[in-house]
């Protein structure tokens, strides 16, 4: 097992130490101080990384229990085809549902709650001219979810937009991390 690097305040880091790091913050985008229906994240994906971790934190949604969705492209030019996802949704009352969405036009990557919503999910190969995959695990006050999916077009995506399935959202931050090749 590799030993993580140790850093000290004021120390100059060597290239060898920096090359041990595995994840880098690509960007941090505030959702905003006023309610919005979606947030465009431009230039999030590039040839620098094949895989990404995307996190969202402290987002207030106007509709409790709505899903958070991701589409490649932008609000004005969305990619709305070739998405598939499925997962296990477990209500805390014991009810389990399997979901098999064939072509909904988006990925469900999280969910809103009565508290400020936070979560994270992985996106694999969005910039490569191959199918892209995602996996998400999240919980809210009434249920827990595990979802995975694919987007099968062969486009090199650079942008995405993040939005609730209904209502609006305000506050919080969306962060994109590149995972070292």
C-alpha positions in Angstrom: 0.0 0.0 0.0 1.3 3.4 -0.9 2.2 5.8 1.9 0.4 9.1 1.5 2.7 12.2 1.4 3.2 14.3 4.5 3.1 18.1 4.2 4.2 20.7 6.6 3.2 24.4 6.7 5.7 26.4 4.6 7.4 23.4 3.1 8.3 23.4 -0.6 6.7 20.4 -2.2 8.8 18.3 -4.6 7.5 17.0 -7.9 7.6 13.5 -6.5 5.3 14.5 -3.6 2.9 16.3 -5.9 2.8 13.3 -8.2 1.5 11.1 -5.4 -1.7 13.1 -5.1 -4.6 11.4 -6.8 -7.4 13.9 -6.9 -7.4 17.6 -7.9 -10.1 20.3 -7.6 -11.0 21.3 -11.1 -13.6 23.9 -10.1 -15.9 25.0 -7.4 -19.2 26.6 -8.6 -21.7 28.3 -6.2 -25.3 27.5 -6.8 -26.2 31.1 -6.0 -27.9 33.3 -3.5 -31.2 33.3 -5.4 -33.3 30.4 -6.5 -32.4 28.8 -9.9 -33.8 25.9 -11.8 -30.4 24.6 -13.0 -26.7 25.4 -12.9 -24.5 25.1 -16.0 -21.0 23.8 -15.3 -18.8 24.8 -18.3 -15.4 23.4 -19.1 -15.6 20.8 -16.4 -14.2 17.9 -18.4 -11.0 17.8 -20.4 -8.3 15.5 -21.6 -6.5 16.2 -18.3 -8.6 13.5 -16.5 -10.5 10.4 -17.6 -12.6 10.2 -14.4 -14.3 12.7 -12.1 -15.8 13.0 -8.7 -18.6 15.6 -8.5 -19.9 16.7 -5.2 -22.7 19.0 -4.2 -23.1 20.4 -0.7 -25.6 22.5 1.4 -28.1 23.0 -1.4 -31.6 24.0 -0.3 -34.3 22.7 -2.7 -37.8 24.1 -2.9 -39.3 20.6 -3.3 -38.5 18.0 -0.7 -37.9 14.5 -2.2 -37.1 15.6 -5.7 -34.2 14.0 -7.6 -31.0 15.8 -8.7 -30.3 15.3 -12.4 -27.3 15.7 -14.6 -27.3 16.2 -18.3 -24.2 16.7 -20.5 -24.2 20.0 -22.5 -25.8 23.2 -21.2 -29.3 24.4 -20.5 -29.5 26.1 -23.9 -27.8 23.1 -25.7 -28.5 19.9 -23.7 -27.7 16.4 -24.6 -31.0 14.6 -24.0 -30.6 11.1 -25.6 -28.9 7.8 -24.9 -29.0 7.9 -21.1 -29.8 4.8 -19.1 -29.7 4.2 -15.4 -31.0 1.8 -12.8 -30.7 1.4 -9.1 -32.0 0.2 -5.8 -34.1 2.6 -3.8 -34.8 1.6 -0.2 -37.3 3.5 1.9 -36.7 3.3 5.6 -40.0 1.5 6.0 -38.5 -1.5 4.2 -39.9 -0.9 0.7 -37.4 -1.6 -2.1 -37.8 -0.6 -5.7 -35.7 -1.4 -8.7 -35.6 1.3 -11.3 -34.7 0.7 -15.0 -34.9 3.9 -17.0 -34.1 3.2 -20.6 -33.9 6.7 -22.1 -35.1 9.4 -19.7 -32.8 12.1 -21.1 -30.7 12.5 -17.9 -29.0 10.7 -15.0 -30.4 10.9 -11.5 -27.4 11.5 -9.4 -28.8 12.6 -6.0 -31.8 13.8 -4.2 -33.2 16.7 -2.3 -34.2 16.5 1.4 -35.9 18.7 4.0 -32.3 19.5 5.2 -29.7 21.0 3.0 -28.8 18.3 0.5 -25.2 17.1 0.0 -23.8 14.1 -2.0 -21.3 13.0 -4.5 -21.1 10.8 -7.6 -18.5 9.5 -10.0 -18.5 10.2 -13.8 -16.2 8.0 -15.9 -15.0 9.0 -19.4 -17.1 12.1 -20.1 -14.4 13.6 -22.3 -13.4 10.4 -24.1 -15.2 9.5 -27.4 -16.6 6.4 -25.6 -19.7 5.7 -23.6 -19.7 7.5 -20.2 -20.7 5.9 -16.9 -21.8 7.2 -13.5 -22.4 5.8 -10.1 -24.0 7.5 -7.1 -24.9 6.6 -3.6 -26.9 9.0 -1.5 -29.5 9.2 1.3 -32.1 11.6 2.4 -34.4 11.7 5.3 -36.8 9.1 3.9 -34.7 6.8 1.8 -31.3 5.6 0.6 -30.3 5.1 -3.0 -27.6 3.3 -5.1 -27.8 4.2 -8.8 -25.5 3.5 -11.9 -25.9 4.3 -15.5 -24.5 4.9 -18.9 -24.7 7.5 -21.6 -23.9 5.8 -24.9 -23.1 8.5 -27.4 -19.5 8.8 -28.5 -19.2 12.6 -27.9 -16.4 14.3 -26.0 -18.4 16.2 -23.3 -16.9 19.3 -21.6 -20.0 20.7 -19.9 -22.9 19.6 -17.8 -25.9 21.0 -16.1 -27.2 20.1 -12.7 -30.8 20.6 -11.7 -33.6 19.3 -9.4 -36.4 17.2 -11.0 -38.9 19.8 -9.8 -38.8 23.2 -8.2 -35.7 25.3 -7.7 -32.5 25.2 -5.6 -30.5 27.9 -3.8 -27.2 28.1 -1.9 -24.5 25.5 -1.7 -21.7 24.5 -4.0 -21.0 22.1 -6.8 -17.4 20.9 -7.0 -15.7 18.9 -9.7 -12.6 16.9 -8.9 -10.4 15.2 -11.6 -9.0 11.8 -10.7 -5.3 11.4 -11.7 -4.8 9.0 -14.6 
